[in-house]
Amino acid sequence: MKQCIKPLAIAMLSIPLAGGLFALDTGLELSNAVGDKNTGEADWYTDHKLTGWLRLPLGTGTENALSVEGSLYAAKPANETDLNFFADLDLCRLSLVPVAKPGFRVALDAGRIPVADASGLILNQTVDGAEAHASFKAANIDFLAGYTGLQNAQKDGALMTTDDFADSDATDIYPLGSSRILGKATAQFPQLIKTNDLIVQAVGQYDMRRYIDSDPDQVVDTSYFSVILNGPVAQTLFYSLTGTFQSGILEENDKKYSENSALASARLDWYPVKKNHGFLQVVYTPPEGDFFSEYLPITFQAAGDLYGLGYGDLTRISAGWSAAPLSILNVDIAGKAFVYSEKPDGVDSAYQGTEVSGGATVKATSDLRLRLNGAAFWPQDEDMQYQISLKAIFDL
């Protein structure tokens, strides 16, 4: 967050001096959602968000800019009685393009920035740091260095230990999240093998809680190496293959445990006609054993909407379709099946359940969008769970 204070002050002081050279773009967005959720007991919930943003171009005819976005949140989760309030600085990004030549481009983002790894299954959240992008004729290279300890714990996605999850349960306006230093290096080689792209990526994180908390329950350091191959199968059909190896060390009760795992993903994307898109994907992580532990990404992501577990010891098969039959209407539907990669002892079936989700977005006016969303989950040998909501998004 501190990275933004000095650039923001300089940029704001420059406005009256720059005259017509700078054009400040600002806006407000209000999102209100209400719904009903049943994951064992039915109850209503609400989710409200007010977001303000600004973008300040730094000079004319350049891509240099300062972007800031902050939000106020109010939510009543299902099966809870109190309304929870918190605030967040969603974005504070200084974007610079110091070099832009034919065949060579360098760009830099610094501050509070959204980042993701090439697969989206290791790191996918906001961090405080800097990311450099370099584009050459033969390759594109990215480098990221960041820190998560200044994030709001209620929005921080870096949930890797019991301490991280305990932090995320805080109800303060701005509780601090997990403290991790992370880095990422990515190299993309376009059309390396005919029309197929190759991506090689290394991601790592180091747990700083050992220096901040006098008696942490768990401390974990991990690294990830990924190889991704993607390209066209036919004119409207594209594939993506991902392989990731995870290594790390978990410290708990003065003992150390290996955190070795892997993830494999195969995906097909089909664009048969304009404004239509279908996909099929299989994600696999190995079961725990003598060598492998549970897959542990930096950013926790549930494998489904109502299936709340992560990707550990999981084979997930998913398919979906999205379309825009009208200029004001988008619809989508998806299905997921969840299977243990290896049936645990004491469990009758490796099959865990099936989930179906879908929705429709209507652009009612130029300033108003409506989103109807629903999901249903049929766990093995348990009652159906469901969720349905209506969200209104106003551009103020």
N, C-alpha and C positions, 0 to 999 in steps of 0.2 A: 504494500500500500504506500510505503514511504517513497517508492520510486516515482510516484505520480505527483508528489507535492511540489517539487521544484519546477518540473515542466509545466504543470498546470498554472502555477503562479506566473511564470514567464509568459505563457500563452495569453492569460487573461490581461496582463499588463500591456501586451502588444496590441490588443484590439483597438484602443483609441488612437494609437500611433500608426497603425497600418492603414487606416481609412478603408478604401474599397478593396484592398488586397485580400482581406480575410472575410469570409462569409460564415457566420456562426449558424449552425443548423441545430435546432432543439426540438424536443417533443415530449409528450406524456402519453402513457398507455395505462389503462385501467382494466384489470382482468378479474372477473368474479365468477366463481364456479360453485355449484351446489350439487350434491349427489347423494346416493344411497349405496352403502357397502355392507356386504355380509361375508365375513370370513370365519363364521362360527356363531355370530350374533349380529343381526341387522341393525344398522344405525345410520343416521344422516351425517353428512359432513359438509364443510364449506372451506373454500380456499380463495383468498383475496390477495391481489398484488397490485401496487401502484409503482410504476417505473417511470423515472425521468431520465432523459439522455440528452447529450449534446455532442456535436462533432465540429471541430474547429480545424479547417484546412490551414496548413502552415505554408502559405505562399500560393501563388497562382500557377497553374499549369504543372503541378506536381502531385504526387500521391502522398506526400507527407501530411499527417493529420494527428490531432489529439482527440480521442473518443473517450467519453466518460458516461457511465450508466450506473444508477443506483436505484434500489427498490426498498419499499416497505411491505412487509408481509403480515397477514393475519389469517390464521387457520384454526379450524376446529376439527381435529381428526375424528374418524369414526370411533365410537365407543369411548370417547372422552367428553368431558363436560365443559372444560375451560377453553377459552379462545387464546391461542398462542400468538404473541406479537414478536417480530424481530425485524432487523434491518440488515441490508447487505450492500456493499459496493460490488456490483456485478462485473464492472469493467472499468479499467483506467489504463488505456493503451496509447502509447506514443508510437506511431508508425512512421518509419523513415525509409526512403528508397535512395540511398546515396549513389548507387550506380544503376543505370538503365541504358544498356547498349544492345544492339542487335546480337543475339547469341550469348549475352552475359548480363545478368541482373542480380543485384544484391538488395535484400530488404531486411529490415529489423523491426521487431515488435518488442516493446519493453513496458513493464508496469504490471498491472493485473490483467492477465490475458487468458482466453480459453485455449486449451491445448488438448491434443489427442494423438495417440500413436496411430500407425498406419492401419492396424486391424480394428481399432476402437474397443478392444477387449482387454487392454492392459491399463491404459491411462486415458481418461476422458472427463476432464473437469477444468476448473479455473485454478490458476496458480499465480504467485507473484514471482516475476523473473523476467527473463529475456529469451527471445527466440530469433535466430538468424536464418535466413533463407537465401540460398545461392542457386541460380539457374544457369546451367551451361548447355551447350548443344548436345553433349553426350550424357548429362546427368543433372539431377536436382538434389541438393544437399541441404539438410536442416540440422541445426544444433539448438538444444534447449537446456537452460539451467533455471531451476525454480525452487521455491519454498512454499510449503502449505501451512505453516504455523500461524499466519495472519488471517487465514480464512475464517469465516463465521462457521462454527461447529455445526450449526443447523443446516448449512448448505455444503459443507466440505464433503467431498466424495471419497477422500483417502481414508477408508475404514478397513484397517488390516489387523488390528489387535483388539483385545477386550477393552483396553484403555480408550482406543479410538471410538468404539461404539458407545462407551460410557460418556465420553465428551459430547457425542452427538445428541444425547438425551437432555442436554441442558436447555433451559427455557429462558435464559437471559436474552436481552435485546441483541447483544453481540458477543457471545462466548467464543473464545479462540478454539480452533480446530487442532487436528493432529499436526505434529511438528516433524516434517520430513523434507530433506533436501533431495531433489531428484534431477536427473539428467536424461537427455534423449538425443540420439544421433541417428539420422535416417538418410539413406542414399537411394534414390530412384533412378533406374536406367531405362528410359523409354525405348520401346521397340528394340530391346537388346537381342531378343530371339524372334526374328521376323516382326510380327505385330504384337508381340507379348512384352509386357513390362516386368522388370524385376525390381523388387524393393528389399533392401537389407536394412535391418534396424536393431539398435541396442538401446535398452531402457534400464535405468537403475534408480533405486531410492535407498536413502540412509536414514535410519530412525534417530532423530535428535532428542527424543523423549528421555533417553538415558542421561542427558545433560540438564534437562529442565525439571524432570520429576525425580524427587529423591528416592522414591520406591515404586517404580512402575511394575505392573503385573507382567507385562510382556513387552519385549523389544524385538523388532524384526527388520532385517535388511535383505533386500532381494534384487535380482537382476534378471533381465529377459532378453533373449536373442531371437529375432524373428526373420523369416524369409517368406516373402509373398510374391506370387506369380499371378498375373492377371492379363486378360486380353479378350479379343473377340473369338467366339466359336463360329458365329455366322453374322450376317449383317445386323441383325437385331438381337442377338444372343451373346452374352458376355459371361465370362467365368472369373472366379477369384479363388486361389488356393493359399491357405495360410498355415504355417507351422511355427510354433513358438516353444522354446525351452526355457523353463524357469529354474533358477537356483537361488538359494538363500540360507540364512541362519536365523532361527527363532530362539531367543533367550527367555526362559521362564523358570522361576524358582532356582536360580543359579545353575541351571542346566541348559545345554544347547542342543537344538534339534535341526536337522537338515530340512530345508523347504524346497525340495526338488519336485518339479511337475512339468507338465507340457499341455499344449492346446493345439488342436488341429481343426481347421474350418474349410469347408468346400461350399461355394455359393454360385448360383446361376441367376443372372438378371436378364429379363426378357422385355423388350419394348416392341410389341407386335404392331401397334398403331399409335398415332399421335395421342399424347396425354393418357397413355395406359402403360402400366409397369407391373410386372409380376416377378416374384423371386422364389427361390427354393434354397434352403441352407441347412447344412448339418454341422453342428459344433460338437467336438468330442474332447473330454479331458479324462485322463486315466484314473483308476481307483487308487486309494491309498494302499501301500504295500511296503516291502522291504526297502525300496529305493524311492518311490514316489510318495509325496504327501499330497494334501489337497491343493488344487490350483488356487493361487492367492494373488489376484491382480492388485495394482496400486489403488485404482478407483473401483469401489464395490459397485457392481451392477447386478440387480436381480435378473435371473434368466427369463422371467415372465412378468406380466402385469400383476397377477394375483399369486402366481408361484413366486414366493418371496426369497427363495434360496439363491445362492450364486451358482457358479459353473463347476464347483467341485464334484468329482466323480459323477459326471453327467454326460449323457448323449442327448442333445436337443435337436429335434427335426422340426423345422419351421417352413411355412410357405405363406405367401400373401399376395394381395393384388390391390393396386390403387388406380384411380381413374378420375378424370375431370370431365364428366359428360356435358357440363355447362360451364360457362365462363365464371359463374358465381358459385359453383358447387364442386367440391372434392369429396370423394368417398374412398374408404379403404377397409379391408378386412384381412385378418391374418389368423393362422392357426399354429399351435405349437404342441408337440408331444415330448414328454420328459421321461427319460429312462435312465436308471442307474447304469453306468458303464460296467459295473460288476455288482451283482446283487449282494448287499450286506447280509451278514449273519442275522438270523431272526426276522428277516423280511420275506414275505411269501412270494413277492413278485418284483422283478426289476422295473416293471412299468410303474411310474409314479402318478401320471395323470395327463390330461389334455386340456389345453386352454384355447379359447376362441375370443378374439377381440376385434373391434371395428368401430367405425364412426363416420361422421359426415361433418364437413365444414362449409358453412354458407356465408358468403359475403353479402350481408343484408343491405348495407350501404357502404359508401366509400370510407366511413369511419367506424363501422360496426361489423364484427365477425362473430358468428355463433358456431359453437362446436358441441355436437352431441356425441358422446363417447360411451362405450360399454365393453364389458369383458365378463366372461364366465369361465370357471375352472372346475373340472371334474376330477378331484383327487381319487386315487385308487382306494376303494372301500370306504369312502367318506362322502358326506353330503356335498352337493354342489355349492360353490362360492360364486358370488357375482358382485359387480360394481357397475353403476350407471351414473353419468353426470352430464350436466349442461353448463357450458362455459360461455360467457359473453366477454368479448374483448373490444374495448373502446379506444380509439385514437383521439386523444383530447387536444 
